[in-house]
Amino acid sequence: MKVYRANPAAVDAFMRQRRRIGLIFLPIVMVGSPVLLAAQEILQGHATSALVEPARLVVAASVVAILGFFMLVALYPGPRVRARRASYMLEVTDDDLRRHGDELLPYTVNRSEVVRISERSLGMVVLTATGWKLNVPRYLEGYDEVREILRGWRPIEADTARDALSTALAVAISIAWVGGFATMQAAPLRRWWDAGAIVFLAAQAWMIRNWLRELRDPDLTAIDRYARVGVIIVFTIFLMLVVIAVLIDLLSALGT
């Protein structure tokens, strides 16, 4: 058995890289949110002068502040997250991978369970037959050596194109979700509302499905897992409310 540990300097570089990527989207979100709110008011027939009313300005400022706060927390998670990443330890034997780390339950993957190994920009992902996965981050000391060992288990697939496609799909789904919701709020015609609701429901169902898959990530701490479950519950309730509204609208249309 051989033990590999996280390289603290590489962990810091990894977190700086993620922060730089996130800072690209921060101004987009901060500017896009009030623009979306303004467009919604205009589509509802309000005069442009109404945009500077105190109540609307307070709502816009609150939305920007809340979104900015959560994005900054994600970009600057603090020393606790850094310490957890730096505590990553991987034990490698001929037939097993055993991952250990602070605030994480030990997790073992047997060689016979592995169905796919892919390499992405952040490291390798070892997928099992049950749908669970084990992440091998690039900031691991001896990462190249671990990769050569795993290459003897299964061929390692490069996921560069898959990463780009996943990112593009996530952005497209987010835009569809926001656009569908905005259309529902500001649609001048009923059929526009129906179209917005369909787009919104499809995008939200995809997002919930994606979050459910993330619950199979053993690198989630208990707090992170509870937070994701809470988000899934809230968005599922929201989804069901929209479905009920669509059904009521459909029944009323059939009744007339």
C-alpha positions in Angstrom: 0.0 0.0 0.0 1.2 3.5 -0.8 -0.2 6.8 0.6 -0.5 10.0 -1.3 -1.3 13.3 0.3 -2.4 16.8 -0.9 0.3 19.3 -1.7 -0.6 22.5 0.3 1.0 24.7 -2.4 -0.9 23.0 -5.1 -4.1 23.3 -3.1 -3.6 27.1 -2.9 -3.0 27.3 -6.7 -6.2 25.2 -7.2 -8.3 27.5 -5.1 -6.8 30.6 -6.9 -7.7 29.1 -10.2 -11.3 28.4 -9.2 -11.5 32.0 -7.8 -10.3 33.5 -11.1 -12.9 31.5 -13.0 -15.7 32.6 -10.6 -14.7 36.3 -10.8 -15.4 36.2 -14.5 -19.1 35.4 -13.8 -19.5 37.7 -10.8 -19.8 41.0 -12.8 -22.2 39.2 -15.3 -24.5 38.2 -12.5 -24.3 41.5 -10.7 -25.1 43.5 -13.8 -27.5 40.9 -15.4 -29.8 40.7 -12.3 -30.9 44.4 -12.3 -31.1 44.4 -16.1 -33.4 41.4 -16.0 -35.6 43.0 -13.3 -35.8 46.2 -15.4 -36.7 44.3 -18.6 -39.5 42.5 -16.6 -41.0 45.8 -15.5 -40.9 47.2 -19.1 -42.5 44.1 -20.5 -45.3 44.4 -18.0 -46.1 47.9 -19.4 -44.5 50.1 -16.7 -42.9 53.3 -17.8 -39.1 53.6 -17.6 -39.5 56.3 -14.9 -41.0 53.6 -12.6 -37.6 51.8 -12.6 -36.1 54.5 -10.3 -39.0 54.3 -7.7 -37.6 53.6 -4.2 -39.4 50.3 -3.8 -38.1 48.9 -7.1 -34.6 50.2 -6.3 -34.7 48.5 -2.9 -35.7 45.2 -4.5 -33.0 45.4 -7.2 -30.4 46.3 -4.6 -31.5 43.4 -2.3 -31.3 40.9 -5.2 -27.8 42.1 -6.2 -26.6 42.1 -2.6 -27.9 38.5 -1.9 -26.5 37.1 -5.1 -23.2 38.9 -4.6 -22.9 37.6 -1.0 -23.5 34.0 -1.9 -21.0 34.2 -4.9 -18.4 35.8 -2.7 -18.8 33.1 -0.1 -18.4 30.5 -2.8 -15.3 32.2 -4.2 -13.7 32.9 -0.8 -14.8 29.9 1.3 -12.3 30.5 4.1 -9.5 28.5 5.9 -11.8 25.6 6.8 -12.4 24.6 3.2 -8.7 25.1 2.4 -7.8 22.9 5.4 -10.2 20.2 4.3 -8.7 20.1 0.8 -5.2 20.0 2.2 -6.2 17.0 4.4 -7.0 14.9 1.4 -5.2 11.5 1.6 -5.4 8.6 -0.8 -4.3 5.0 0.0 -3.6 2.9 -3.1 -3.3 -0.9 -3.0 -3.4 -3.4 -5.8 -7.2 -3.6 -5.6 -8.5 -0.6 -3.6 -8.5 3.1 -3.4 -9.2 4.5 0.0 -9.9 8.2 0.4 -9.6 10.0 3.8 -10.0 13.7 4.7 -11.2 16.0 7.5 -15.0 16.2 7.8 -15.4 13.4 5.3 -16.3 9.8 5.9 -13.6 7.3 4.7 -14.5 6.0 1.2 -13.2 2.9 -0.6 -13.5 1.9 -4.2 -12.6 -1.6 -5.2 -11.0 -2.3 -8.5 -13.8 -4.6 -9.5 -16.4 -1.8 -9.1 -14.7 0.6 -11.5 -16.5 1.0 -14.8 -14.9 4.2 -16.1 -12.0 6.5 -15.3 -11.9 10.0 -16.8 -9.5 12.8 -16.6 -10.7 16.4 -16.4 -9.0 19.8 -15.9 -9.4 19.4 -12.1 -8.2 15.8 -11.9 -9.4 12.2 -12.4 -12.9 10.8 -11.6 -13.2 7.1 -10.9 -16.8 6.0 -11.6 -18.3 2.9 -10.1 -21.1 0.5 -11.3 -23.4 1.9 -8.6 -23.1 5.5 -9.9 -20.8 6.7 -7.1 -17.5 8.2 -7.8 -14.1 9.0 -6.3 -12.3 12.2 -7.2 -8.5 12.3 -7.5 -7.6 16.0 -7.5 -4.5 17.3 -9.4 -3.2 18.9 -6.2 -2.4 15.4 -4.9 1.3 14.9 -4.3 2.2 12.1 -6.7 -0.8 12.6 -9.0 1.1 11.4 -12.1 2.1 8.2 -10.3 -1.5 7.5 -9.3 -2.6 8.1 -12.9 -0.2 5.5 -14.1 -1.5 3.0 -11.5 -5.1 3.6 -12.5 -4.2 3.3 -16.1 -3.5 -0.4 -15.3 -7.0 -0.7 -14.0 -8.9 0.8 -16.9 -8.1 3.1 -19.9 -8.2 6.7 -18.8 -10.6 8.8 -21.0 -9.8 12.5 -21.6 -12.9 14.5 -20.8 -11.8 17.9 -22.3 -14.7 17.9 -24.8 -17.1 16.6 -22.2 -16.1 19.3 -19.8 -16.7 22.0 -22.4 -20.1 20.4 -23.4 -21.1 20.1 -19.7 -20.2 23.8 -19.1 -22.1 25.0 -22.2 -25.1 22.9 -21.3 -25.2 24.2 -17.7 -25.0 27.8 -19.0 -27.8 27.1 -21.6 -30.0 25.5 -18.9 -29.4 28.5 -16.6 -30.3 30.9 -19.3 -33.4 28.9 -20.2 -34.4 28.8 -16.5 -34.1 32.5 -16.1 -35.7 33.3 -19.4 -38.7 30.9 -18.7 -39.2 32.4 -15.3 -39.0 36.0 -16.6 -41.5 35.1 -19.4 -43.9 33.8 -16.9 -43.7 37.0 -14.9 -44.0 39.4 -17.7 -45.8 37.6 -20.6 -48.3 39.9 -22.3 -50.2 37.0 -23.8 -51.4 33.7 -22.1 -49.6 31.5 -24.7 -46.4 33.3 -23.9 -46.9 32.3 -20.3 -47.5 28.7 -21.3 -44.3 28.6 -23.4 -42.3 30.2 -20.5 -43.7 27.7 -18.0 -42.7 24.7 -20.3 -39.2 26.0 -20.7 -38.9 26.8 -17.0 -40.2 23.4 -15.9 -37.8 21.5 -18.3 -34.8 23.6 -17.1 -35.8 23.2 -13.4 -36.3 19.4 -13.8 -32.8 19.1 -15.3 -31.3 21.2 -12.5 -33.0 19.0 -9.8 -31.8 15.8 -11.6 -28.2 17.2 -11.6 -28.3 18.1 -7.9 -29.6 14.6 -7.1 -26.7 13.1 -9.0 -24.3 15.3 -7.0 -25.5 13.7 -3.7 -23.6 10.6 -4.8 -20.3 12.5 -4.4 -18.6 11.1 -1.3 -16.5 14.3 -1.1 -19.5 16.2 0.2 -19.4 17.0 3.9 -22.5 16.5 6.0 -23.2 20.2 5.9 -22.9 20.4 2.2 -25.1 17.4 1.7 -27.8 18.9 4.0 -27.6 22.2 2.1 -28.1 20.5 -1.3 -31.0 18.5 0.1 -32.6 21.7 1.3 -32.2 23.3 -2.1 -33.6 20.3 -3.9 -36.7 20.3 -1.6 -37.3 24.0 -2.2 -36.9 23.8 -5.9 -39.1 20.7 -6.1 -41.9 22.4 -4.2 -41.5 25.4 -6.6 -41.6 23.0 -9.5 -44.8 21.4 -8.3 -46.5 24.8 -7.8 -45.8 25.7 -11.4 -47.1 22.3 -12.6 -50.3 22.9 -10.6 -50.6 26.4 -12.1 -50.2 25.0 -15.6 -52.8 22.2 -15.0 -55.3 24.7 -13.6 -54.7 27.0 -16.6 -55.2 24.0 -18.9 -58.4 22.9 -17.2 -59.8 26.4 -17.3 -59.0 26.6 -21.0 -60.7 23.2 -21.7 -63.7 24.4 -19.6 -64.3 27.4 -21.8 
